[in-house]
C-alpha cells in the first residue's frame, strides 16, 4: 500500500515527484488542477485501461488537466497505483459503506 500526498486544488511539483510523494508530475507548467467539485480522495471503479483490472476499486488522489484538455489521474488501490485517463474510471460515492481511501 502506497502513501501518497492527496492533491486538492493544485498540481504536483517536481520536488514532490522526486521525493515519491505523488504518482506523476507534468513538467513545464503544462497542466492545471482538475476539479470533480469534491475533495480528493474519491472512490472510483476501473472500467477500461491497462493499469488495473476492470472492476478494481481505486482511490483518486491526484487529478490534473493537460494543455490539450485531457484529464490525467493518479490512483491507488490495495496492491498498487497507477496513472489513467478520466474515461478509464467510473466515479463512485465516498459515502459507500465500508469505503476507506487507500493512500
FIDREN-270118 format. One record per atom (N, C-alpha, C, O): x, y, z; chain; atom name. Coordinates in Angstrom, 2 decimals, padded with zeros to 5 digits. Layout:
N
R, X, Y, Z, A, CA
...
***
This chain:
103
R, 000.85, -001.17, 000.00, A, N
R, 000.00, 000.00, 000.00, A, CA
R, 000.90, 001.24, 000.00, A, C
R, 001.82, 001.35, 000.81, A, O
R, 000.63, 002.16, -000.91, A, N
R, 001.47, 003.34, -001.02, A, CA
R, 000.95, 004.47, -000.14, A, C
R, -000.23, 004.53, 000.20, A, O
R, 001.85, 005.33, 000.21, A, N
R, 001.50, 006.55, 000.93, A, CA
R, 001.76, 007.70, -000.02, A, C
R, 002.91, 007.99, -000.35, A, O
R, 000.71, 008.35, -000.45, A, N
R, 000.83, 009.44, -001.41, A, CA
R, 000.13, 010.68, -000.88, A, C
R, -000.85, 010.60, -000.14, A, O
R, 000.66, 011.83, -001.27, A, N
R, 000.03, 013.10, -000.93, A, CA
R, -001.24, 013.25, -001.75, A, C
R, -001.23, 013.00, -002.96, A, O
R, -002.31, 013.64, -001.12, A, N
R, -003.57, 013.90, -001.83, A, CA
R, -003.54, 015.35, -002.27, A, C
R, -003.37, 016.25, -001.45, A, O
R, -003.72, 015.57, -003.58, A, N
R, -003.62, 016.91, -004.13, A, CA
R, -005.01, 017.47, -004.42, A, C
R, -005.73, 016.93, -005.25, A, O
R, -005.37, 018.53, -003.73, A, N
R, -006.62, 019.23, -003.96, A, CA
R, -006.33, 020.66, -004.36, A, C
R, -005.69, 021.41, -003.61, A, O
R, -006.79, 021.05, -005.55, A, N
R, -006.67, 022.44, -006.00, A, CA
R, -005.29, 022.86, -006.45, A, C
R, -005.03, 024.06, -006.57, A, O
R, -004.40, 021.92, -006.70, A, N
R, -003.07, 022.26, -007.18, A, CA
R, -002.47, 021.08, -007.93, A, C
R, -002.95, 019.95, -007.83, A, O
R, -001.40, 021.36, -008.67, A, N
R, -000.71, 020.30, -009.40, A, CA
R, 000.51, 019.85, -008.61, A, C
R, 000.96, 020.54, -007.69, A, O
R, 001.04, 018.71, -008.98, A, N
R, 002.22, 018.18, -008.32, A, CA
R, 003.46, 018.97, -008.70, A, C
R, 003.57, 019.47, -009.82, A, O
R, 004.38, 019.08, -007.76, A, N
R, 005.66, 019.73, -008.04, A, CA
R, 006.71, 018.66, -008.36, A, C
R, 006.55, 017.49, -008.04, A, O
R, 007.77, 019.11, -009.01, A, N
R, 008.88, 018.20, -009.33, A, CA
R, 009.47, 017.63, -008.05, A, C
R, 009.81, 016.44, -007.99, A, O
R, 009.61, 018.47, -007.02, A, N
R, 010.18, 018.02, -005.75, A, CA
R, 009.33, 016.91, -005.12, A, C
R, 009.86, 015.93, -004.60, A, O
R, 008.00, 017.06, -005.18, A, N
R, 007.11, 016.03, -004.65, A, CA
R, 007.28, 014.72, -005.42, A, C
R, 007.30, 013.64, -004.82, A, O
R, 007.40, 014.82, -006.73, A, N
R, 007.59, 013.63, -007.55, A, CA
R, 008.93, 012.97, -007.25, A, C
R, 009.01, 011.76, -007.07, A, O
R, 009.99, 013.79, -007.18, A, N
R, 011.32, 013.26, -006.89, A, CA
R, 011.38, 012.58, -005.52, A, C
R, 012.13, 011.62, -005.34, A, O
R, 010.60, 013.09, -004.57, A, N
R, 010.55, 012.51, -003.23, A, CA
R, 009.63, 011.29, -003.14, A, C
R, 009.58, 010.63, -002.10, A, O
R, 008.89, 011.00, -004.21, A, N
R, 007.97, 009.87, -004.20, A, CA
R, 006.66, 010.17, -003.49, A, C
R, 005.94, 009.25, -003.10, A, O
R, 006.34, 011.46, -003.32, A, N
R, 005.12, 011.84, -002.62, A, CA
R, 003.88, 011.80, -003.51, A, C
R, 002.76, 011.68, -003.01, A, O
R, 004.07, 011.91, -004.83, A, N
R, 002.96, 011.93, -005.78, A, CA
R, 003.18, 010.87, -006.85, A, C
R, 004.29, 010.37, -007.01, A, O
R, 002.13, 010.53, -007.57, A, N
R, 002.21, 009.47, -008.56, A, CA
R, 002.80, 009.96, -009.88, A, C
R, 003.55, 009.23, -010.53, A, O
R, 002.47, 011.19, -010.28, A, N
R, 003.01, 011.71, -011.53, A, CA
R, 003.26, 013.20, -011.44, A, C
R, 002.76, 013.88, -010.54, A, O
R, 004.05, 013.69, -012.37, A, N
R, 004.40, 015.10, -012.46, A, CA
R, 004.41, 015.50, -013.93, A, C
R, 005.00, 014.80, -014.76, A, O
R, 003.76, 016.61, -014.25, A, N
R, 003.76, 017.15, -015.61, A, CA
R, 004.70, 018.35, -015.62, A, C
R, 004.43, 019.35, -014.96, A, O
R, 005.81, 018.26, -016.36, A, N
R, 006.81, 019.34, -016.35, A, CA
R, 006.35, 020.59, -017.09, A, C
R, 005.36, 020.59, -017.82, A, O
R, 007.10, 021.64, -016.88, A, N
R, 006.96, 022.91, -017.62, A, CA
R, 005.59, 023.56, -017.46, A, C
R, 005.12, 024.23, -018.38, A, O
R, 004.97, 023.38, -016.32, A, N
R, 003.68, 024.01, -016.02, A, CA
R, 002.66, 023.80, -017.13, A, C
R, 001.92, 024.71, -017.48, A, O
R, 002.63, 022.58, -017.69, A, N
R, 001.73, 022.26, -018.79, A, CA
R, 000.45, 021.58, -018.32, A, C
R, -000.26, 020.98, -019.12, A, O
R, 000.15, 021.67, -017.04, A, N
R, -001.11, 021.13, -016.54, A, CA
R, -001.69, 022.09, -015.51, A, C
R, -001.02, 023.00, -015.02, A, O
R, -002.95, 021.86, -015.22, A, N
R, -003.64, 022.66, -014.20, A, CA
R, -004.49, 021.69, -013.38, A, C
R, -004.80, 020.60, -013.84, A, O
R, -004.86, 022.08, -012.17, A, N
R, -005.67, 021.18, -011.35, A, CA
R, -007.01, 020.89, -012.03, A, C
R, -007.59, 021.76, -012.67, A, O
R, -007.47, 019.67, -011.88, A, N
R, -008.80, 019.29, -012.36, A, CA
R, -009.66, 019.07, -011.13, A, C
R, -009.25, 018.40, -010.18, A, O
R, -010.87, 019.63, -011.15, A, N
R, -011.76, 019.51, -010.00, A, CA
R, -012.98, 018.66, -010.35, A, C
R, -013.60, 018.82, -011.40, A, O
R, -013.29, 017.75, -009.45, A, N
R, -014.52, 016.96, -009.55, A, CA
R, -015.67, 017.66, -008.83, A, C
R, -016.80, 017.16, -008.82, A, O
R, -015.38, 018.82, -008.22, A, N
R, -016.39, 019.51, -007.43, A, CA
R, -016.48, 018.98, -006.01, A, C
R, -017.33, 019.40, -005.23, A, O
R, -015.59, 018.05, -005.69, A, N
R, -015.48, 017.47, -004.36, A, CA
R, -014.01, 017.28, -004.05, A, C
R, -013.18, 017.22, -004.96, A, O
R, -013.69, 017.20, -002.79, A, N
R, -012.30, 016.98, -002.37, A, CA
R, -011.85, 015.55, -002.67, A, C
R, -012.65, 014.62, -002.60, A, O
R, -010.60, 015.40, -003.01, A, N
R, -009.98, 014.09, -003.15, A, CA
R, -009.59, 013.59, -001.76, A, C
R, -009.39, 014.42, -000.87, A, O
R, -009.49, 012.31, -001.53, A, N
R, -009.62, 011.20, -002.47, A, CA
R, -011.07, 010.89, -002.77, A, C
R, -011.96, 011.13, -001.95, A, O
R, -011.29, 010.35, -003.96, A, N
R, -012.61, 009.89, -004.37, A, CA
R, -012.53, 008.42, -004.76, A, C
R, -011.54, 007.97, -005.33, A, O
R, -013.56, 007.70, -004.45, A, N
R, -013.64, 006.29, -004.83, A, CA
R, -014.09, 006.20, -006.28, A, C
R, -014.96, 006.96, -006.71, A, O
R, -013.50, 005.27, -007.02, A, N
R, -013.89, 005.03, -008.40, A, CA
R, -013.68, 003.56, -008.72, A, C
R, -013.02, 002.83, -007.98, A, O
R, -014.26, 003.13, -009.84, A, N
R, -014.10, 001.77, -010.30, A, CA
R, -013.48, 001.80, -011.69, A, C
R, -013.89, 002.59, -012.54, A, O
R, -012.50, 000.95, -011.92, A, N
R, -011.84, 000.87, -013.22, A, CA
R, -012.81, 000.26, -014.22, A, C
R, -013.41, -000.79, -013.97, A, O
R, -012.96, 000.92, -015.38, A, N
R, -013.82, 000.41, -016.44, A, CA
R, -013.04, 000.12, -017.73, A, C
R, -013.54, -000.58, -018.60, A, O
R, -011.83, 000.64, -017.85, A, N
R, -011.01, 000.45, -019.05, A, CA
R, -009.55, 000.70, -018.71, A, C
R, -009.22, 001.05, -017.57, A, O
R, -008.68, 000.52, -019.69, A, N
R, -007.27, 000.78, -019.49, A, CA
R, -006.51, -000.47, -019.13, A, C
R, -007.09, -001.53, -018.93, A, O
R, -005.19, -000.33, -019.06, A, N
R, -004.35, -001.49, -018.76, A, CA
R, -003.55, -001.31, -017.47, A, C
R, -002.55, -002.00, -017.26, A, O
R, -003.98, -000.40, -016.63, A, N
R, -003.26, -000.14, -015.38, A, CA
R, -003.76, -001.00, -014.23, A, C
R, -003.03, -001.22, -013.27, A, O
R, -005.00, -001.48, -014.32, A, N
R, -005.60, -002.36, -013.30, A, CA
R, -006.75, -003.11, -013.95, A, C
R, -007.26, -002.69, -015.00, A, O
R, -007.15, -004.20, -013.35, A, N
R, -008.25, -004.99, -013.91, A, CA
R, -009.57, -004.24, -013.82, A, C
R, -009.85, -003.58, -012.81, A, O
R, -010.40, -004.32, -014.87, A, N
R, -011.73, -003.72, -014.78, A, CA
R, -012.46, -004.25, -013.54, A, C
R, -012.39, -005.44, -013.23, A, O
R, -013.15, -003.35, -012.86, A, N
R, -013.85, -003.71, -011.63, A, CA
R, -013.05, -003.40, -010.38, A, C
R, -013.60, -003.41, -009.28, A, O
R, -011.76, -003.12, -010.54, A, N
R, -010.92, -002.76, -009.38, A, CA
R, -011.39, -001.44, -008.80, A, C
R, -011.58, -000.47, -009.54, A, O
R, -011.59, -001.39, -007.49, A, N
R, -011.95, -000.14, -006.82, A, CA
R, -010.67, 000.60, -006.48, A, C
R, -009.76, 000.04, -005.88, A, O
R, -010.61, 001.87, -006.89, A, N
R, -009.42, 002.69, -006.69, A, CA
R, -009.78, 003.96, -005.93, A, C
R, -010.95, 004.33, -005.81, A, O
R, -008.75, 004.62, -005.43, A, N
R, -008.89, 005.95, -004.84, A, CA
R, -008.17, 006.94, -005.74, A, C
R, -006.99, 006.78, -006.03, A, O
R, -008.89, 007.96, -006.18, A, N
R, -008.29, 009.03, -006.98, A, CA
R, -007.64, 010.01, -006.00, A, C
R, -008.33, 010.63, -005.19, A, O
R, -006.31, 010.16, -006.09, A, N
R, -005.58, 011.03, -005.16, A, CA
R, -004.94, 012.21, -005.87, A, C
R, -004.41, 013.11, -005.21, A, O
R, -004.97, 012.22, -007.20, A, N
R, -004.35, 013.28, -007.98, A, CA
R, -005.14, 013.43, -009.27, A, C
R, -005.46, 012.44, -009.91, A, O
R, -005.45, 014.67, -009.66, A, N
R, -006.20, 014.93, -010.89, A, CA
R, -005.69, 016.21, -011.53, A, C
R, -005.74, 017.29, -010.93, A, O
R, -005.19, 016.08, -012.77, A, N
R, -004.67, 017.24, -013.49, A, CA
R, -005.17, 017.20, -014.93, A, C
R, -005.39, 016.13, -015.49, A, O
R, -005.34, 018.38, -015.50, A, N
R, -005.77, 018.51, -016.88, A, CA
R, -004.61, 019.08, -017.68, A, C
R, -004.04, 020.10, -017.32, A, O
R, -004.26, 018.40, -018.79, A, N
R, -003.12, 018.88, -019.57, A, CA
R, -003.54, 019.99, -020.52, A, C
R, -004.72, 020.35, -020.58, A, O
R, -002.58, 020.52, -021.25, A, N
R, -002.84, 021.67, -022.12, A, CA
R, -003.81, 021.35, -023.25, A, C
R, -004.34, 022.27, -023.88, A, O
R, -004.06, 020.07, -023.54, A, N
R, -005.00, 019.66, -024.58, A, CA
R, -006.37, 019.29, -024.03, A, C
R, -007.24, 018.84, -024.78, A, O
R, -006.57, 019.49, -022.73, A, N
R, -007.86, 019.19, -022.11, A, CA
R, -008.03, 017.76, -021.66, A, C
R, -009.13, 017.38, -021.23, A, O
R, -006.98, 016.95, -021.74, A, N
R, -007.06, 015.56, -021.28, A, CA
R, -006.87, 015.52, -019.77, A, C
R, -005.95, 016.14, -019.24, A, O
R, -007.73, 014.80, -019.08, A, N
R, -007.64, 014.67, -017.63, A, CA
R, -006.85, 013.42, -017.29, A, C
R, -007.18, 012.32, -017.72, A, O
R, -005.78, 013.62, -016.51, A, N
R, -004.90, 012.53, -016.08, A, CA
R, -005.08, 012.37, -014.58, A, C
R, -005.09, 013.35, -013.83, A, O
R, -005.22, 011.12, -014.15, A, N
R, -005.48, 010.84, -012.73, A, CA
R, -004.39, 009.95, -012.15, A, C
R, -003.88, 009.06, -012.82, A, O
R, -004.05, 010.20, -010.91, A, N
R, -003.21, 009.31, -010.13, A, CA
R, -004.14, 008.55, -009.20, A, C
R, -004.90, 009.15, -008.44, A, O
R, -004.07, 007.21, -009.26, A, N
R, -004.96, 006.38, -008.46, A, CA
R, -004.17, 005.35, -007.68, A, C
R, -003.08, 004.93, -008.08, A, O
R, -004.73, 004.94, -006.55, A, N
R, -004.14, 003.88, -005.74, A, CA
R, -005.21, 002.83, -005.48, A, C
R, -006.40, 003.13, -005.51, A, O
R, -004.78, 001.61, -005.21, A, N
R, -005.68, 000.53, -004.81, A, CA
R, -004.92, -000.38, -003.88, A, C
R, -003.75, -000.12, -003.59, A, O
R, -005.55, -001.42, -003.40, A, N
R, -004.97, -002.27, -002.35, A, CA
R, -003.53, -002.65, -002.60, A, C
R, -002.71, -002.55, -001.68, A, O
R, -003.19, -003.09, -003.79, A, N
R, -001.84, -003.58, -004.03, A, CA
R, -001.12, -002.85, -005.15, A, C
R, -000.23, -003.41, -005.79, A, O
R, -001.51, -001.62, -005.40, A, N
R, -000.82, -000.89, -006.46, A, CA
R, -001.25, 000.55, -006.60, A, C
R, -002.00, 001.10, -005.79, A, O
R, -000.74, 001.14, -007.66, A, N
R, -001.06, 002.51, -008.01, A, CA
R, -000.78, 002.68, -009.48, A, C
R, -000.06, 001.88, -010.08, A, O
R, -001.34, 003.73, -010.06, A, N
R, -001.12, 003.95, -011.48, A, CA
R, -001.63, 005.29, -011.94, A, C
R, -002.18, 006.08, -011.18, A, O
R, -001.43, 005.51, -013.22, A, N
R, -001.89, 006.72, -013.89, A, CA
R, -002.90, 006.29, -014.94, A, C
R, -002.69, 005.31, -015.66, A, O
R, -004.00, 007.02, -015.03, A, N
R, -005.02, 006.68, -016.02, A, CA
R, -005.70, 007.95, -016.51, A, C
R, -005.48, 009.04, -015.98, A, O
R, -006.54, 007.78, -017.52, A, N
R, -007.36, 008.87, -018.03, A, CA
R, -008.71, 008.86, -017.32, A, C
R, -009.13, 007.84, -016.79, A, O
R, -009.36, 010.00, -017.34, A, N
R, -010.67, 010.12, -016.70, A, CA
R, -011.65, 009.08, -017.24, A, C
R, -012.44, 008.52, -016.48, A, O
R, -011.59, 008.82, -018.54, A, N
R, -012.53, 007.87, -019.13, A, CA
R, -012.25, 006.41, -018.75, A, C
R, -013.05, 005.53, -019.06, A, O
R, -011.13, 006.15, -018.08, A, N
R, -010.80, 004.79, -017.64, A, CA
R, -011.48, 004.39, -016.33, A, C
R, -011.41, 003.23, -015.93, A, O
R, -012.14, 005.35, -015.68, A, N
R, -012.78, 005.07, -014.39, A, CA
R, -014.22, 005.55, -014.39, A, C
R, -014.63, 006.36, -015.22, A, O
R, -014.96, 005.03, -013.44, A, N
R, -016.31, 005.50, -013.17, A, CA
R, -016.35, 005.88, -011.71, A, C
R, -016.08, 005.06, -010.83, A, O
R, -016.69, 007.13, -011.44, A, N
R, -016.71, 007.59, -010.06, A, CA
R, -017.81, 006.93, -009.27, A, C
R, -018.90, 006.66, -009.77, A, O
R, -017.48, 006.66, -008.00, A, N
R, -018.45, 006.17, -007.03, A, CA
R, -018.45, 007.14, -005.87, A, C
R, -017.53, 007.95, -005.75, A, O
R, -019.43, 007.08, -005.02, A, N
R, -019.51, 007.99, -003.89, A, CA
R, -018.64, 007.54, -002.74, A, C
R, -018.59, 006.36, -002.42, A, O
R, -017.97, 008.49, -002.10, A, N
R, -017.16, 008.16, -000.94, A, CA
R, -018.05, 007.76, 000.24, A, C
R, -017.56, 007.30, 001.27, A, O
R, -019.35, 007.94, 000.08, A, N
R, -020.26, 007.56, 001.15, A, CA
R, -020.60, 006.07, 001.12, A, C
R, -021.35, 005.59, 001.97, A, O
R, -020.05, 005.34, 000.14, A, N
R, -020.34, 003.91, 000.04, A, CA
R, -019.95, 003.20, 001.34, A, C
R, -018.91, 003.50, 001.91, A, O
R, -020.78, 002.27, 001.81, A, N
R, -020.49, 001.57, 003.06, A, CA
R, -019.13, 000.88, 003.00, A, C
R, -018.82, 000.18, 002.04, A, O
R, -018.35, 001.07, 004.03, A, N
R, -017.07, 000.39, 004.13, A, CA
R, -015.95, 001.00, 003.33, A, C
R, -014.84, 000.47, 003.33, A, O
R, -016.19, 002.13, 002.63, A, N
R, -015.14, 002.73, 001.83, A, CA
R, -014.10, 003.36, 002.73, A, C
R, -014.41, 004.13, 003.64, A, O
R, -012.87, 003.01, 002.46, A, N
R, -011.74, 003.60, 003.16, A, CA
R, -010.69, 003.92, 002.12, A, C
R, -010.16, 002.99, 001.49, A, O
R, -010.35, 005.20, 001.89, A, N
R, -009.40, 005.51, 000.83, A, CA
R, -008.05, 004.89, 001.08, A, C
R, -007.55, 004.89, 002.21, A, O
R, -007.45, 004.34, 000.04, A, N
R, -006.13, 003.76, 000.10, A, CA
R, -005.16, 004.84, -000.36, A, C
R, -005.12, 005.19, -001.54, A, O
R, -004.36, 005.36, 000.57, A, N
R, -003.43, 006.42, 000.22, A, CA
R, -002.04, 006.09, 000.72, A, C
R, -001.11, 006.87, 000.52, A, O
***
